């Protein structure tokens, strides 16, 4: 019985030593940090705007407008493709396949005939700027995607009208 009690005492001491060793190792390991946390914090506490006056203000406004124009130009829809079929497949098909909001269906020669009679320049203008027809039909500007360039709109309109000729 005496040896058994020494064995139990030894195991208890070993357990305490292992717990202490584990605790020590845990406290000396570097803590995990989120690499994005510093950027998120900086974004949360960044000033919302700034006040400029005089020539400094004019220069800052011009630089900001130029940066915004470059950023907008960099976000061209569909990788900048001017393939009318691709643009139709990504955007225009949602209305021109089902005839939503009075949109003439792709290939419907009877529906496209009066529109084609107005000329391509008018069709491209309506597609670019938007159009509310007298019969209640509606074409949103650039098909509802402001990231389209004028060349992309022209390519899509040309491809769609070619299907109705």
N, C-alpha and C positions, 0 to 999 in steps of 0.2 A: 504494500500500500504506500510505503514511503517513496519508493522509486516512481510509482505512478503519479504521486503528487508533485515530485520534482519534474517529471515530464510535462505535466499540465502547467506548472509555473514557468518552465522554460518556453513552452509554446506561447504562453501569454506574453512573456517578455519579447519573444521573437515577433509576435503580432504587433505589439506597440512599436518596436523598432521599424518594422516594415511600413506601418502607417506614418511614422515620423519621416522616414526616408521618402515616401511618396509625396507627402506634404511639402517637403523641402524641394524636391524636383519640380513639383507643380508651381511653386512660388518663384522659381528661378527661370522658368520658361517665359519667353516673350509672349505677350498677349496678342491675340489675333486682332488686326485692325482692318477696317474696311478701306481699301484704297480710294474709293470714291467719296468717302465721308468728308474729306477736306474740301473737295470741289463743291459738294452739296452745301456745306456750311458757308463757303465763300459766296455761293449764288444766293443763299438766303439773306445774307447780311449786306449784299452789294447795294449801293445806292440806286434808286429807281431812275433818277434823272440828274441833270446838272443844269446850272444856269450860266449862260454866257452873255456877254454884251459887247457891243462895238464890233471891231474887226475880228476879234477872237471868236465872237459868236457867229458871225457870218462864215468864217472859215470852218468852224465846227459843224455848222448846219450843212454847208456844202459837202464836207467830208462824209457826214452821216448819210446824206442823200445819195452820194456816189456809192457808198458801201451798200446801201439798201438796193440800189439799182443793180449792182453786180451780183448780190445775193439772189435777187429775183431772176436775173438772167441765167444764173447757174442752175436754177430749178426748172428746167424745161421738161415738159411732159414726155413720157415714153422714150426717153433717151435722145430726144431731138429728131426722131425719125420723121421723114416727110412722105412715108408710104401711106397713102390714103386708106388702103385696106386694113393696115395695122391699126390706124387711129380709129377707123370705123369699128373694128372688132373690139377695141378696148373701151370705147366711149359711146359712139353714135348708135350702136346696135340696140342699146337699151330702149330707145324711143322709136327708132326708125324700123325696127323689126315688128313691133306690136302696134305702132301707130299711136303712141302715147301723146296726149295733148294736141292731137290733130296733126302729128308729124306724118308726112307722106312715107309710105312703106318703101323699102328698098326694092327697086325694080318695077314699081307700079307706074307704068307709063301714063295712065290717065291722070293720076294724082300729080305727077311731076310735070306734065305738059304745060299748065299755066305758069308754073314757077320757072321752067326753062325759057319760056317766052319772055320773061322779064330780063333775062341775060345773066351771065355768070357773075358779072360785077355786083349786081344786086343780090344774088344768092350768097356770094361771099361776104358782102356787107352785112346781110341779115344774120349769117352764121357767126360773124365776128362780134357784132354789136348787140345782137339779140333782136327779136322781132315778136310783136303781138299782131296776129292777123285779124282781119275783119270778121272771120268766121269763128273766132275764139281760139285758134291754134296759137301755140307759143313755142318760140325757139329761144332758149337761154343764151346769153353771150358765151361764145366759144364752147357751146354745148354743156356749159356748167363747169368747165375746167379752165380756170384762168391761167393755168401754167402752159396752155397751148400757145404756140407762136402763131402769127398771122400766116406764115408759110405752111404750117401744119393744118390750119383751118382750111386754107385754100386747097391743099392736097386732098383733104378728106371730102370737101364739097365736090371737087373735080371727080374723084373716084365714085362717089355716090351718084352723081348725075350721069356719069358714063354708064352706070348700070341701068338707067331708065331710058337711054337713047336707043 
